[in-house]
Amino acid sequence: MLQGKRAIITGSNSGVGLGVAEELARAGADVVLNSFTDRAKDHALAADLAALT
């Protein structure tokens, strides 16, 4: 549905931002995560989202 589309999600490591990132990834969008917290956690979340596609 969203293949070929890109989305930048701020505050994407928790809460609403994470939920939006997950749904967009499931719909096929390329998702860019952005947050100001633990880099290792962000990389783990990115790997989790990549597995949803």
MOPAC internal coordinates of N, CA, C and O (Angstrom, degrees):
PM7 1SCF
backbone

  N    0.0000 0     0.00 0     0.00 0    0    0    0
  C    1.4446 1     0.00 0     0.00 0    1    0    0
  C    1.5302 1   111.07 1     0.00 0    2    1    0
  O    1.2310 1   120.06 1   134.88 1    3    2    1
  N    1.3377 1   117.50 1   -45.12 1    3    2    1
  C    1.4655 1   120.33 1  -179.51 1    5    3    2
  C    1.5246 1   112.76 1  -111.91 1    6    5    3
  O    1.2310 1   120.17 1  -161.13 1    7    6    5
  N    1.3320 1   117.29 1    18.87 1    7    6    5
  C    1.4556 1   120.78 1   178.68 1    9    7    6
  C    1.5263 1   108.94 1   -57.00 1   10    9    7
  O    1.2310 1   121.12 1   -42.52 1   11   10    9
  N    1.3321 1   115.47 1   137.48 1   11   10    9
  C    1.4529 1   120.76 1   179.92 1   13   11   10
  C    1.5174 1   113.91 1    86.01 1   14   13   11
  O    1.2310 1   119.84 1   175.69 1   15   14   13
  N    1.3178 1   117.92 1    -4.31 1   15   14   13
  C    1.4689 1   122.49 1   178.44 1   17   15   14
  C    1.5181 1   108.91 1  -101.06 1   18   17   15
  O    1.2310 1   120.83 1   -28.45 1   19   18   17
  N    1.3346 1   116.01 1   151.55 1   19   18   17
  C    1.4660 1   121.55 1   178.40 1   21   19   18
  C    1.5175 1   109.14 1  -122.80 1   22   21   19
  O    1.2310 1   121.36 1   -34.84 1   23   22   21
  N    1.3351 1   115.00 1   145.16 1   23   22   21
  C    1.4624 1   120.76 1   178.20 1   25   23   22
  C    1.5167 1   109.11 1  -135.50 1   26   25   23
  O    1.2310 1   120.55 1   -45.37 1   27   26   25
  N    1.3238 1   116.55 1   134.63 1   27   26   25
  C    1.4615 1   122.43 1   173.80 1   29   27   26
  C    1.5174 1   106.48 1  -105.63 1   30   29   27
  O    1.2310 1   121.01 1   -58.76 1   31   30   29
  N    1.3294 1   115.67 1   121.24 1   31   30   29
  C    1.4501 1   121.23 1  -176.94 1   33   31   30
  C    1.5221 1   108.83 1  -113.90 1   34   33   31
  O    1.2310 1   120.29 1   -61.94 1   35   34   33
  N    1.3322 1   117.05 1   118.06 1   35   34   33
  C    1.4606 1   120.47 1   176.28 1   37   35   34
  C    1.5246 1   108.60 1   -87.79 1   38   37   35
  O    1.2310 1   120.80 1   -28.20 1   39   38   37
  N    1.3180 1   116.07 1   151.80 1   39   38   37
  C    1.4600 1   120.02 1  -177.87 1   41   39   38
  C    1.5082 1   111.58 1    61.84 1   42   41   39
  O    1.2310 1   120.84 1  -142.19 1   43   42   41
  N    1.3174 1   115.99 1    37.81 1   43   42   41
  C    1.4621 1   120.92 1  -169.57 1   45   43   42
  C    1.5198 1   114.58 1   -88.56 1   46   45   43
  O    1.2310 1   119.55 1  -171.90 1   47   46   45
  N    1.3237 1   118.46 1     8.10 1   47   46   45
  C    1.4595 1   118.86 1  -177.64 1   49   47   46
  C    1.5215 1   113.43 1   -94.71 1   50   49   47
  O    1.2310 1   120.12 1   177.48 1   51   50   49
  N    1.3401 1   117.38 1    -2.52 1   51   50   49
  C    1.4657 1   119.57 1   178.53 1   53   51   50
  C    1.5261 1   109.92 1  -166.58 1   54   53   51
  O    1.2310 1   121.26 1    -9.98 1   55   54   53
  N    1.2996 1   115.19 1   170.02 1   55   54   53
  C    1.4568 1   121.48 1   172.55 1   57   55   54
  C    1.5186 1   114.89 1    58.85 1   58   57   55
  O    1.2310 1   121.42 1    38.39 1   59   58   57
  N    1.3176 1   114.89 1  -141.61 1   59   58   57
  C    1.4610 1   121.73 1  -176.69 1   61   59   58
  C    1.5244 1   111.39 1   -61.27 1   62   61   59
  O    1.2310 1   120.17 1   137.55 1   63   62   61
  N    1.3273 1   117.28 1   -42.45 1   63   62   61
  C    1.4644 1   120.33 1   179.93 1   65   63   62
  C    1.5129 1   112.49 1   -58.40 1   66   65   63
  O    1.2310 1   120.44 1   137.26 1   67   66   65
  N    1.3268 1   116.76 1   -42.74 1   67   66   65
  C    1.4569 1   120.83 1   178.70 1   69   67   66
  C    1.5259 1   110.39 1   -66.63 1   70   69   67
  O    1.2310 1   120.35 1   138.24 1   71   70   69
  N    1.3231 1   116.93 1   -41.76 1   71   70   69
  C    1.4597 1   120.55 1   178.35 1   73   71   70
  C    1.5168 1   112.17 1   -60.94 1   74   73   71
  O    1.2310 1   120.47 1   137.52 1   75   74   73
  N    1.3188 1   116.70 1   -42.48 1   75   74   73
  C    1.4651 1   121.09 1   178.09 1   77   75   74
  C    1.5271 1   110.06 1   -65.14 1   78   77   75
  O    1.2310 1   120.39 1   135.65 1   79   78   77
  N    1.3280 1   116.86 1   -44.35 1   79   78   77
  C    1.4664 1   120.70 1   179.22 1   81   79   78
  C    1.5258 1   110.83 1   -59.62 1   82   81   79
  O    1.2310 1   120.18 1   137.27 1   83   82   81
  N    1.3367 1   117.25 1   -42.73 1   83   82   81
  C    1.4649 1   121.06 1   179.41 1   85   83   82
  C    1.5250 1   111.49 1   -62.73 1   86   85   83
  O    1.2310 1   120.37 1   134.29 1   87   86   85
  N    1.3081 1   116.89 1   -45.71 1   87   86   85
  C    1.4656 1   119.95 1  -178.17 1   89   87   86
  C    1.5276 1   111.80 1   -66.68 1   90   89   87
  O    1.2310 1   120.21 1   139.76 1   91   90   89
  N    1.3195 1   117.21 1   -40.24 1   91   90   89
  C    1.4593 1   119.85 1   177.95 1   93   91   90
  C    1.5264 1   111.02 1   -65.53 1   94   93   91
  O    1.2310 1   120.31 1   140.71 1   95   94   93
  N    1.3357 1   117.02 1   -39.29 1   95   94   93
  C    1.4649 1   120.56 1   177.34 1   97   95   94
  C    1.5244 1   110.37 1   -63.89 1   98   97   95
  O    1.2310 1   120.31 1   136.70 1   99   98   97
  N    1.3321 1   117.01 1   -43.30 1   99   98   97
  C    1.4679 1   120.19 1   177.96 1  101   99   98
  C    1.5276 1   111.75 1   -61.06 1  102  101   99
  O    1.2310 1   120.72 1   147.48 1  103  102  101
  N    1.3288 1   116.23 1   -32.52 1  103  102  101
  C    1.4648 1   121.29 1  -179.86 1  105  103  102
  C    1.5228 1   112.20 1   -80.28 1  106  105  103
  O    1.2310 1   120.25 1   175.88 1  107  106  105
  N    1.3571 1   117.13 1    -4.12 1  107  106  105
  C    1.4538 1   120.44 1   175.02 1  109  107  106
  C    1.5107 1   116.49 1   102.25 1  110  109  107
  O    1.2310 1   119.75 1  -178.76 1  111  110  109
  N    1.3214 1   118.08 1     1.24 1  111  110  109
  C    1.4648 1   120.51 1  -179.78 1  113  111  110
  C    1.5275 1   110.62 1   -74.36 1  114  113  111
  O    1.2310 1   120.55 1   -28.92 1  115  114  113
  N    1.3257 1   116.55 1   151.08 1  115  114  113
  C    1.4616 1   122.08 1   168.77 1  117  115  114
  C    1.5222 1   105.84 1   -80.53 1  118  117  115
  O    1.2310 1   120.20 1   -57.93 1  119  118  117
  N    1.3175 1   117.22 1   122.07 1  119  118  117
  C    1.4653 1   121.69 1  -173.24 1  121  119  118
  C    1.5148 1   110.34 1  -110.73 1  122  121  119
  O    1.2310 1   120.85 1   -50.21 1  123  122  121
  N    1.3321 1   115.98 1   129.79 1  123  122  121
  C    1.4574 1   122.83 1   174.59 1  125  123  122
  C    1.5200 1   107.09 1  -104.83 1  126  125  123
  O    1.2310 1   120.66 1   -57.82 1  127  126  125
  N    1.3352 1   116.34 1   122.18 1  127  126  125
  C    1.4539 1   121.56 1   179.89 1  129  127  126
  C    1.5189 1   110.21 1   -91.62 1  130  129  127
  O    1.2310 1   120.86 1   -33.32 1  131  130  129
  N    1.3319 1   115.96 1   146.68 1  131  130  129
  C    1.4536 1   121.04 1   178.86 1  133  131  130
  C    1.5173 1   108.63 1  -145.42 1  134  133  131
  O    1.2310 1   120.92 1   -55.71 1  135  134  133
  N    1.3412 1   115.85 1   124.29 1  135  134  133
  C    1.4592 1   120.25 1   175.39 1  137  135  134
  C    1.5223 1   108.27 1  -158.37 1  138  137  135
  O    1.2310 1   121.36 1    -7.72 1  139  138  137
  N    1.3211 1   115.00 1   172.28 1  139  138  137
  C    1.4675 1   120.40 1  -178.50 1  141  139  138
  C    1.5165 1   111.85 1  -116.71 1  142  141  139
  O    1.2310 1   120.44 1  -146.93 1  143  142  141
  N    1.3236 1   116.76 1    33.07 1  143  142  141
  C    1.4585 1   119.42 1  -177.50 1  145  143  142
  C    1.5187 1   110.99 1  -115.41 1  146  145  143
  O    1.2310 1   120.75 1    27.45 1  147  146  145
  N    1.2770 1   116.17 1  -152.55 1  147  146  145
  C    1.4569 1   125.19 1  -176.21 1  149  147  146
  C    1.5306 1   111.75 1   -59.26 1  150  149  147
  O    1.2310 1   120.45 1   -63.18 1  151  150  149
  N    1.3144 1   116.74 1   116.82 1  151  150  149
  C    1.4597 1   121.89 1  -178.35 1  153  151  150
  C    1.5269 1   112.03 1   -60.88 1  154  153  151
  O    1.2310 1   120.16 1   140.64 1  155  154  153
  N    1.3284 1   117.31 1   -39.36 1  155  154  153
  C    1.4632 1   120.70 1   179.49 1  157  155  154
  C    1.5272 1   110.45 1   -62.30 1  158  157  155
  O    1.2310 1   120.33 1   138.88 1  159  158  157
  N    1.3244 1   116.97 1   -41.12 1  159  158  157
  C    1.4719 1   120.93 1   177.33 1  161  159  158
  C    1.5174 1   110.46 1   -62.99 1  162  161  159
  O    1.2310 1   120.34 1   137.36 1  163  162  161
  N    1.3182 1   116.96 1   -42.64 1  163  162  161
  C    1.4641 1   121.03 1   179.20 1  165  163  162
  C    1.5227 1   111.31 1   -62.01 1  166  165  163
  O    1.2310 1   120.17 1   138.92 1  167  166  165
  N    1.3235 1   117.28 1   -41.08 1  167  166  165
  C    1.4669 1   120.46 1   178.60 1  169  167  166
  C    1.5230 1   111.10 1   -66.02 1  170  169  167
  O    1.2310 1   120.44 1   141.70 1  171  170  169
  N    1.3317 1   116.76 1   -38.30 1  171  170  169
  C    1.4639 1   120.46 1   177.10 1  173  171  170
  C    1.5267 1   110.58 1   -64.76 1  174  173  171
  O    1.2310 1   120.11 1   138.65 1  175  174  173
  N    1.3298 1   117.40 1   -41.35 1  175  174  173
  C    1.4641 1   120.58 1   177.62 1  177  175  174
  C    1.5252 1   111.02 1   -63.96 1  178  177  175
  O    1.2310 1   120.26 1   140.35 1  179  178  177
  N    1.3223 1   117.11 1   -39.65 1  179  178  177
  C    1.4617 1   120.73 1   177.85 1  181  179  178
  C    1.5084 1   110.59 1   -61.08 1  182  181  179
  O    1.2310 1   119.98 1   138.40 1  183  182  181
  N    1.3273 1   117.65 1   -41.60 1  183  182  181
  C    1.4631 1   121.16 1   178.14 1  185  183  182
  C    1.5225 1   110.75 1   -64.42 1  186  185  183
  O    1.2310 1   120.44 1   139.38 1  187  186  185
  N    1.3335 1   116.77 1   -40.62 1  187  186  185
  C    1.4622 1   120.83 1   177.84 1  189  187  186
  C    1.5299 1   111.11 1   -62.18 1  190  189  187
  O    1.2310 1   120.50 1   136.97 1  191  190  189
  N    1.3313 1   116.64 1   -43.03 1  191  190  189
  C    1.4633 1   120.23 1   179.58 1  193  191  190
  C    1.5150 1   111.48 1   -66.52 1  194  193  191
  O    1.2310 1   120.36 1   142.06 1  195  194  193
  N    1.3291 1   116.92 1   -37.94 1  195  194  193
  C    1.4685 1   120.07 1   179.00 1  197  195  194
  C    1.5280 1   110.61 1   -61.92 1  198  197  195
  O    1.2310 1   120.38 1   148.01 1  199  198  197
  N    1.3183 1   116.87 1   -31.99 1  199  198  197
  C    1.4569 1   120.35 1  -179.92 1  201  199  198
  C    1.5240 1   112.21 1   -73.09 1  202  201  199
  O    1.2310 1   119.60 1   163.83 1  203  202  201
  N    1.3241 1   118.36 1   -16.17 1  203  202  201
  C    1.4703 1   122.14 1  -179.30 1  205  203  202
  C    1.5289 1   112.06 1   -76.78 1  206  205  203
  O    1.2310 1   120.33 1   159.55 1  207  206  205
  N    1.3165 1   116.98 1   -20.45 1  207  206  205
  C    1.4729 1   118.96 1  -174.81 1  209  207  206
  C    1.4917 1   111.99 1   -85.32 1  210  209  207
  O    1.2310 1   120.10 1   180.00 1  211  210  209

